[in-house]
Amino acid sequence: MQAEQSPNFGRKTLSEQVADSIAEQIRRGEWSGLAPSSREIAIMHKVSLPTAQEALAHLVFRKLLRERGPKRRLEVMPAEHPEVAAAPREAVLVLSARSLGLLDISTVLAVRQLESRLQALGHRYRLVDLGHLSGSALRKAAYAEVVDFQATHCLMTSADSELYAGLARHPVAIAALAGKLNAARMVRLARPFNDRLDFTLQRLAALGHQRVLLLRRSGSEWPDLGDAPSPKFGQHYGVSLQQQTYAQFSDFSQALQVGLTRGVTAVLFVNMEAVIQGLVYCTDKRIQLPDGLSLVNLQGELDTLQGSPAVVGVALRPEAKTFSILRWVGVECAPEENSYYWKEGDTLGSRLGVAAGV
């Protein structure tokens, strides 16, 4: 066992690593009768007493250990017990605080691929839509789902504070596929936004773009994506990345004009909604965008729209999301290749009125 200050491997906490090690010993028949005390576990695995106690709690939750007698000593479950006799298995519970029909298609595909991959390996999997609940009802439902399914891992399709509050009452491993939440026990599986930006600038450089504008709305939008890129970002591809923010779409034209005066040939938006809203604003204000200007959607799927100027997009492959979940669970998977894909979109303009609902 690694020393306690060592970094976690597989993104599991140290107590989960200790519990996994003991679980494997139990299944090999190396443990029987009364379990060692938490103090003995701490000495055996060279961890602190609280970490050992937490590891034992994991094993009780997995039904590999049970309390016995008035002194509530822990004993190993009988070998014929299904949880002990079976090969090591994980139980992955996927919960969504947003209706599944409203999730982006890449997330839906990722969790469906996760289901087939886990079940093929003999692991348990359950996907539950809790989008119709909120507040205390959501917390209670999350709690009940974990207990009923006896989950070892719980994945939130997007970080939600109420959902997390219900899950945090259990020693279950918790992760979120998207969103940001300041929670000590939660692992965030979303890929860094700067990775996607780097991939985008590399592709734009190959197309001959040398000046690119990153146009983003200030406020709550950006913190979810990570820190703003440094001014030198993209220079190793020979691309100058300009950055402009706007508080409201009334400021959009000014931010865009600043970038255009610097000779940019591509404008990056953080999602497709921002692309459409920005172009609708330009149409309303009769702002003429230069011919040959490319608009790039950096996040989510690229909607099919036609007209002018050109819109391209970069998206995360569903397989990449699935692989990140599997690695978090501890299931071996092939190395990721080409996590992002570049989509040459149609052009926007002639059907912009339809998109804007006018």
Secondary structure as the mmCIF struct_conf table of DSSP 4:
data_model
#
loop_
_struct_conf.conf_type_id
_struct_conf.id
_struct_conf.beg_label_comp_id
_struct_conf.beg_label_asym_id
_struct_conf.beg_label_seq_id
_struct_conf.end_label_comp_id
_struct_conf.end_label_asym_id
_struct_conf.end_label_seq_id
TURN_TY1_P TURN_TY1_P1 GLU A 4 GLN A 5
BEND BEND1 SER A 6 SER A 6
HELX_LH_PP_P HELX_LH_PP_P1 PRO A 7 ASN A 8
BEND BEND2 PHE A 9 PHE A 9
TURN_TY1_P TURN_TY1_P2 GLY A 10 ARG A 11
HELX_RH_AL_P HELX_RH_AL_P1 LEU A 14 ARG A 27
TURN_TY1_P TURN_TY1_P3 ARG A 28 GLY A 29
BEND BEND3 GLY A 33 GLY A 33
STRN STRN1 LEU A 34 LEU A 34
HELX_LH_PP_P HELX_LH_PP_P2 ALA A 35 SER A 37
HELX_RH_AL_P HELX_RH_AL_P2 SER A 38 HIS A 45
TURN_TY1_P TURN_TY1_P4 LYS A 46 LYS A 46
HELX_RH_AL_P HELX_RH_AL_P3 LEU A 49 PHE A 61
TURN_TY1_P TURN_TY1_P5 ARG A 62 LYS A 63
BEND BEND4 LEU A 64 LEU A 64
STRN STRN2 LEU A 65 ARG A 68
TURN_TY1_P TURN_TY1_P6 GLY A 69 ARG A 72
STRN STRN3 ARG A 73 VAL A 76
HELX_LH_PP_P HELX_LH_PP_P3 MET A 77 PRO A 78
TURN_TY1_P TURN_TY1_P7 ALA A 79 GLU A 80
BEND BEND5 HIS A 81 HIS A 81
HELX_RH_AL_P HELX_RH_AL_P4 PRO A 82 ALA A 85
BEND BEND6 ALA A 86 ALA A 86
HELX_LH_PP_P HELX_LH_PP_P4 ALA A 87 PRO A 88
STRN STRN4 ALA A 91 SER A 96
BEND BEND7 ALA A 97 ARG A 98
HELX_RH_3T_P HELX_RH_3T_P1 LEU A 100 LEU A 102
BEND BEND8 LEU A 103 LEU A 103
HELX_RH_AL_P HELX_RH_AL_P5 ILE A 105 ALA A 120
TURN_TY1_P TURN_TY1_P8 LEU A 121 GLY A 122
STRN STRN5 ARG A 124 ASP A 129
TURN_TY1_P TURN_TY1_P9 GLY A 131 HIS A 132
HELX_RH_AL_P HELX_RH_AL_P6 GLY A 135 PHE A 149
TURN_TY1_P TURN_TY1_P10 GLN A 150 GLN A 150
BEND BEND9 THR A 152 THR A 152
STRN STRN6 HIS A 153 MET A 156
BEND BEND10 THR A 157 SER A 158
HELX_RH_AL_P HELX_RH_AL_P7 SER A 161 LEU A 167
TURN_TY1_P TURN_TY1_P11 ALA A 168 ARG A 169
BEND BEND11 HIS A 170 PRO A 171
STRN STRN7 ALA A 173 ALA A 176
BEND BEND12 LEU A 177 GLY A 179
TURN_TY1_P TURN_TY1_P12 ALA A 184 ARG A 185
STRN STRN8 MET A 186 ARG A 188
BEND BEND13 ALA A 190 ALA A 190
HELX_LH_PP_P HELX_LH_PP_P5 ARG A 191 PRO A 192
HELX_RH_AL_P HELX_RH_AL_P8 PHE A 193 ALA A 206
TURN_TY1_P TURN_TY1_P13 LEU A 207 GLY A 208
STRN STRN9 ARG A 211 ARG A 217
BEND BEND14 GLY A 219 SER A 220
TURN_TY1_P TURN_TY1_P14 GLU A 221 TRP A 222
HELX_RH_3T_P HELX_RH_3T_P2 PRO A 223 LEU A 225
BEND BEND15 ASP A 227 ASP A 227
HELX_LH_PP_P HELX_LH_PP_P6 ALA A 228 SER A 230
TURN_TY1_P TURN_TY1_P15 PRO A 231 GLY A 234
HELX_RH_3T_P HELX_RH_3T_P3 GLN A 235 TYR A 237
TURN_TY1_P TURN_TY1_P16 GLY A 238 GLY A 238
STRN STRN10 SER A 240 TYR A 246
BEND BEND16 ALA A 247 GLN A 248
HELX_RH_3T_P HELX_RH_3T_P4 PHE A 249 ASP A 251
HELX_RH_AL_P HELX_RH_AL_P9 PHE A 252 LEU A 260
TURN_TY1_P TURN_TY1_P17 THR A 261 GLY A 263
BEND BEND17 THR A 265 THR A 265
STRN STRN11 ALA A 266 PHE A 269
BEND BEND18 VAL A 270 ASN A 271
HELX_RH_AL_P HELX_RH_AL_P10 MET A 272 ASP A 284
TURN_TY1_P TURN_TY1_P18 LYS A 285 ARG A 286
HELX_LH_PP_P HELX_LH_PP_P7 ILE A 287 PRO A 290
TURN_TY1_P TURN_TY1_P19 ASP A 291 GLY A 292
STRN STRN12 SER A 294 ASN A 297
BEND BEND19 GLN A 299 GLY A 300
HELX_LH_PP_P HELX_LH_PP_P8 GLU A 301 ASP A 303
BEND BEND20 GLY A 307 PRO A 309
STRN STRN13 ALA A 310 LEU A 316
HELX_RH_AL_P HELX_RH_AL_P11 PRO A 318 VAL A 329
TURN_TY1_P TURN_TY1_P20 GLY A 330 GLY A 330
HELX_LH_PP_P HELX_LH_PP_P9 ALA A 334 GLU A 336
STRN STRN14 TYR A 340 LYS A 343
STRN STRN15 THR A 347 THR A 347
BEND BEND21 GLY A 349 GLY A 349
TURN_TY1_P TURN_TY1_P21 SER A 350 ARG A 351
HELX_RH_AL_P HELX_RH_AL_P12 LEU A 352 ALA A 356
TURN_TY1_P TURN_TY1_P22 GLY A 357 GLY A 357
#
